[in-house]
Amino acid sequence: MKTLLNLIWLVLAGFWLAVGYAVAGIICCVLIVTIPFGIASFRIAGYTLWPFGRTVVDKPSAGAGALLGNIIWIIFAGWWLALGHLTTGIALCLTIIGIPLGIANFKLIPVSLLPLGKEIVPSNQPFATR
């Protein structure tokens, strides 16, 4: 079931979301100061390609740098990304077929708001660390 949902997601929304996050990651990596945001954008891009069967957990080694980076991220990018995922998720939930896709969009809100200090792991092992 996860594979079927991921394929539908990839065709309808995931590919374009991943392209958007990847472009943002490239732009962030051009400037030296914003490389951590670029890496976070690439991580989110991979997650948006195949979200079903994976989850976001806090990285235990995240510290004050991640907190400061997340505050900067929320101010400049996070709030409008989260708002976009929220409105898209609500629109997808208006149809019965789109409900799982809408829920996947809601699942992307926390990581789009606070991407630093997070890790994406398989759903069957949410406490795994790398």
Backbone bond lengths (Angstrom), bond angles and torsions (degrees), N, CA, C in turn:
res aa  C-N    CA-C-N  psi(-1)  N-CA   C-N-CA  omega(-1)  CA-C   N-CA-C  phi
1 M - - - 1.448 - - 1.530 110.87 -
2 K 1.357 116.10 -39.52 1.463 119.40 179.64 1.523 110.51 -61.01
3 T 1.321 116.81 -40.39 1.460 120.26 -178.70 1.522 110.69 -65.15
4 L 1.318 117.12 -43.11 1.465 120.78 178.81 1.525 110.82 -62.38
5 L 1.332 116.73 -46.52 1.466 119.77 178.08 1.520 111.59 -62.63
6 N 1.329 117.26 -39.66 1.464 120.27 178.48 1.522 111.73 -64.79
7 L 1.326 117.51 -38.50 1.468 120.07 178.61 1.531 111.12 -66.80
8 I 1.337 116.61 -43.80 1.472 120.02 176.92 1.526 109.85 -62.28
9 W 1.333 116.80 -44.68 1.456 122.38 178.50 1.523 110.59 -59.25
10 L 1.332 116.90 -45.34 1.458 121.82 -177.95 1.521 111.32 -59.62
11 V 1.317 116.43 -43.24 1.460 120.77 -178.11 1.530 111.47 -71.76
12 L 1.325 117.24 -43.42 1.464 120.23 -172.89 1.524 114.60 -84.91
13 A 1.338 118.45 -34.36 1.467 118.44 -174.15 1.522 113.42 -142.88
14 G 1.309 117.48 -36.24 1.456 121.22 -169.88 1.509 115.19 -61.79
15 F 1.322 117.16 -40.87 1.456 119.64 -178.00 1.520 111.35 -61.97
16 W 1.320 117.02 -46.72 1.464 120.30 -177.12 1.520 111.90 -70.78
17 L 1.319 116.92 -35.87 1.461 119.23 175.24 1.527 110.39 -64.14
18 A 1.322 116.31 -43.79 1.467 120.35 -179.84 1.530 111.14 -63.86
19 V 1.314 117.32 -39.85 1.467 120.39 177.25 1.520 110.24 -62.37
20 G 1.316 117.02 -43.15 1.463 120.84 178.74 1.513 112.45 -61.99
21 Y 1.333 116.75 -45.73 1.462 120.31 178.02 1.531 111.32 -66.45
22 A 1.330 117.90 -36.22 1.466 120.75 179.16 1.535 111.09 -67.91
23 V 1.320 117.22 -40.68 1.470 120.22 176.46 1.521 110.00 -63.09
24 A 1.327 116.88 -43.16 1.468 119.96 176.92 1.525 110.57 -61.74
25 G 1.334 117.37 -38.34 1.458 121.27 177.66 1.516 112.64 -64.10
26 I 1.320 116.89 -40.30 1.470 120.89 177.91 1.516 110.22 -64.55
27 I 1.327 116.31 -44.59 1.468 120.08 179.21 1.522 110.41 -62.27
28 C 1.330 116.68 -42.55 1.470 119.78 179.64 1.524 111.82 -66.09
29 C 1.320 117.82 -32.66 1.461 120.19 -178.90 1.525 112.88 -76.95
30 V 1.327 117.46 -15.25 1.466 120.13 176.90 1.525 110.37 -66.49
31 L 1.314 115.86 -39.80 1.459 120.79 177.70 1.529 108.56 -89.84
32 I 1.284 117.71 132.96 1.457 122.57 -175.92 1.540 111.45 -62.15
33 V 1.311 117.10 -41.50 1.463 121.55 -174.85 1.526 111.84 -65.71
34 T 1.314 117.79 -30.27 1.463 120.78 -173.68 1.532 113.31 -98.76
35 I 1.325 118.21 14.89 1.462 120.32 179.40 1.533 112.57 -58.95
36 P 1.344 120.63 -40.53 1.477 118.02 176.75 1.526 113.27 -58.97
37 F 1.330 116.79 -34.85 1.462 119.81 176.75 1.526 110.73 -69.37
38 G 1.322 117.53 -35.83 1.457 121.63 176.46 1.514 111.62 -63.85
39 I 1.322 116.34 -43.60 1.465 120.09 177.93 1.526 110.22 -63.23
40 A 1.328 116.83 -41.20 1.471 120.47 177.16 1.531 110.53 -63.30
41 S 1.328 117.46 -38.60 1.463 120.70 178.70 1.523 110.93 -64.86
42 F 1.328 117.62 -40.20 1.465 120.25 177.29 1.533 110.84 -65.12
43 R 1.322 116.91 -38.46 1.470 120.83 178.55 1.537 109.86 -64.07
44 I 1.334 116.58 -42.37 1.464 119.95 178.63 1.529 110.37 -67.98
45 A 1.334 117.16 -35.76 1.468 120.52 178.19 1.520 110.65 -60.41
46 G 1.319 116.87 -43.22 1.462 119.75 177.17 1.518 112.42 -64.33
47 Y 1.315 115.56 -36.97 1.464 120.90 179.43 1.530 110.63 -68.83
48 T 1.323 117.57 -37.76 1.463 119.77 -178.94 1.522 112.20 -73.16
49 L 1.319 117.87 -20.19 1.460 119.43 175.78 1.525 111.62 -70.82
50 W 1.307 118.34 -36.32 1.465 122.60 -171.48 1.534 109.18 -145.07
51 P 1.355 119.65 69.92 1.469 120.77 -171.96 1.529 115.44 -79.90
52 F 1.312 118.03 -26.97 1.458 119.85 -175.81 1.524 109.48 -74.69
53 G 1.319 115.42 130.82 1.455 120.48 -178.58 1.517 113.48 93.83
54 R 1.337 116.42 3.13 1.465 120.68 177.45 1.518 108.60 -132.04
55 T 1.321 115.74 157.76 1.461 121.07 -179.72 1.526 109.79 -143.23
56 V 1.312 115.58 164.00 1.464 122.12 -179.38 1.524 108.75 -104.29
57 V 1.333 115.93 131.43 1.471 121.07 176.96 1.526 108.45 -128.01
58 D 1.326 115.07 159.39 1.465 120.22 176.01 1.521 110.10 -73.89
59 K 1.323 115.34 138.70 1.452 120.93 175.66 1.527 107.77 -82.26
60 P 1.329 118.54 125.64 1.465 119.48 -176.23 1.530 113.61 -65.50
61 S 1.313 117.41 -23.17 1.459 119.87 -177.42 1.527 113.20 -88.53
62 A 1.343 118.07 1.55 1.462 121.04 -179.89 1.524 109.61 -69.77
63 G 1.313 115.57 139.43 1.461 119.19 -177.39 1.508 112.66 -132.14
64 A 1.324 114.68 -145.34 1.467 121.31 -176.15 1.524 111.74 -66.38
65 G 1.327 117.16 -32.79 1.470 119.88 178.53 1.521 111.84 -62.20
66 A 1.339 116.22 -41.39 1.464 120.02 177.76 1.525 110.94 -65.87
67 L 1.323 116.42 -38.83 1.463 120.56 178.39 1.528 110.88 -62.85
68 L 1.322 116.67 -47.57 1.469 120.77 178.80 1.526 111.03 -63.37
69 G 1.327 116.32 -43.27 1.459 120.21 177.95 1.513 112.43 -62.51
70 N 1.329 117.63 -39.50 1.463 121.06 178.38 1.520 111.80 -65.75
71 I 1.332 117.39 -36.34 1.467 119.98 177.06 1.526 110.09 -63.66
72 I 1.327 116.36 -44.68 1.474 120.25 177.35 1.526 110.43 -63.47
73 W 1.335 116.36 -41.93 1.468 121.15 -179.88 1.527 111.13 -61.84
74 I 1.340 117.51 -43.90 1.467 120.77 -179.96 1.528 110.19 -60.52
75 I 1.320 116.99 -42.74 1.466 120.80 -177.37 1.527 111.46 -64.26
76 F 1.337 117.07 -43.74 1.463 119.86 -172.31 1.523 114.93 -95.12
77 A 1.330 119.20 -28.70 1.463 118.81 -174.48 1.525 113.97 -139.37
78 G 1.304 117.62 -36.21 1.454 121.33 -168.96 1.505 115.56 -61.31
79 W 1.327 117.27 -41.73 1.462 118.93 -175.01 1.521 111.94 -66.18
80 W 1.357 117.96 -38.63 1.462 117.84 -178.59 1.524 110.96 -78.74
81 L 1.333 118.26 -28.73 1.461 119.42 174.37 1.528 110.12 -66.21
82 A 1.332 116.82 -44.97 1.459 121.02 178.72 1.530 111.08 -62.93
83 L 1.319 116.79 -41.09 1.464 120.70 177.49 1.532 111.03 -62.99
84 G 1.322 116.64 -40.24 1.469 120.58 176.66 1.516 112.42 -62.93
85 H 1.332 116.51 -43.12 1.467 119.81 177.47 1.526 110.93 -66.09
86 L 1.326 116.93 -36.90 1.466 120.47 179.47 1.524 111.25 -65.27
87 T 1.325 117.82 -48.97 1.468 120.09 -178.49 1.526 111.40 -67.29
88 T 1.323 117.06 -38.63 1.460 119.61 177.51 1.526 110.80 -66.41
89 G 1.329 116.57 -40.25 1.459 120.32 178.13 1.518 112.06 -63.25
90 I 1.317 116.79 -41.60 1.473 120.13 177.86 1.527 110.03 -64.28
91 A 1.324 117.37 -42.99 1.467 120.45 179.28 1.531 111.39 -63.53
92 L 1.324 116.94 -40.11 1.464 119.68 179.39 1.526 111.66 -68.89
93 C 1.318 117.60 -31.53 1.464 120.90 -179.46 1.525 112.84 -73.61
94 L 1.323 118.66 -6.90 1.460 121.07 178.24 1.521 111.92 -72.62
95 T 1.329 117.52 -18.90 1.460 120.73 176.46 1.527 108.67 -111.58
96 I 1.305 116.31 151.83 1.460 120.40 -178.63 1.525 110.36 -65.98
97 I 1.304 117.00 -42.17 1.465 120.54 -179.46 1.530 110.93 -67.05
98 G 1.323 117.50 -31.24 1.458 120.88 -177.13 1.514 115.18 -82.94
99 I 1.329 118.56 -6.56 1.469 120.65 -177.04 1.531 112.53 -58.39
100 P 1.343 120.14 -47.99 1.473 117.74 178.11 1.525 112.88 -62.32
101 L 1.322 116.91 -33.18 1.457 120.35 178.30 1.525 110.75 -71.36
102 G 1.311 116.70 -36.52 1.462 120.52 175.49 1.516 111.28 -64.26
103 I 1.319 115.93 -41.50 1.464 120.10 177.41 1.523 110.41 -63.52
104 A 1.324 117.54 -37.82 1.473 120.62 176.39 1.529 110.45 -63.25
105 N 1.328 117.47 -37.25 1.462 120.41 176.08 1.519 110.94 -65.22
106 F 1.333 117.29 -40.18 1.464 120.24 176.98 1.524 110.78 -64.32
107 K 1.336 116.72 -33.46 1.456 121.93 178.99 1.537 111.58 -67.58
108 L 1.318 116.74 -23.65 1.462 121.48 179.35 1.527 112.83 -83.04
109 I 1.327 118.56 -14.06 1.461 121.35 -177.10 1.529 112.90 -61.09
110 P 1.337 120.03 -50.16 1.476 117.91 -178.58 1.523 113.89 -60.41
111 V 1.323 117.39 -40.52 1.466 119.20 -178.76 1.531 111.38 -75.00
112 S 1.310 118.02 -26.13 1.466 118.72 176.14 1.524 111.27 -77.32
113 L 1.321 117.06 -25.09 1.463 121.42 176.81 1.529 111.85 -80.51
114 L 1.314 117.00 -46.02 1.470 122.57 -174.99 1.530 109.84 -130.53
115 P 1.327 119.03 77.17 1.468 120.31 -173.51 1.529 115.03 -79.97
116 L 1.312 117.77 -24.40 1.461 119.81 -176.39 1.522 109.97 -81.79
117 G 1.310 116.61 139.17 1.452 120.93 -177.98 1.517 112.84 83.11
118 K 1.309 117.15 16.96 1.466 122.34 179.49 1.525 109.31 -117.11
119 E 1.327 114.46 157.90 1.451 121.77 178.56 1.522 107.59 -137.87
120 I 1.319 117.19 142.21 1.455 121.94 179.48 1.521 107.65 -104.83
121 V 1.330 115.57 121.07 1.465 121.54 -175.32 1.535 109.22 -129.34
122 P 1.332 117.73 161.13 1.468 119.48 174.02 1.530 111.01 -60.45
123 S 1.313 116.61 145.86 1.469 121.53 -176.89 1.521 112.92 -63.16
124 N 1.329 117.43 -28.12 1.451 119.01 -177.67 1.525 112.99 -79.23
125 Q 1.334 118.27 -4.70 1.456 121.62 175.68 1.524 110.39 -139.94
126 P 1.356 117.79 66.68 1.472 120.79 -174.53 1.524 115.02 -68.01
127 F 1.326 118.01 -12.53 1.457 119.61 -179.30 1.519 112.12 -105.13
128 A 1.334 116.79 10.62 1.468 120.73 -179.44 1.520 110.10 -75.01
129 T 1.291 116.48 143.02 1.452 121.74 175.33 1.514 108.53 -124.21
130 R 1.302 115.18 153.36 1.467 119.62 -179.20 1.466 110.47 -102.72
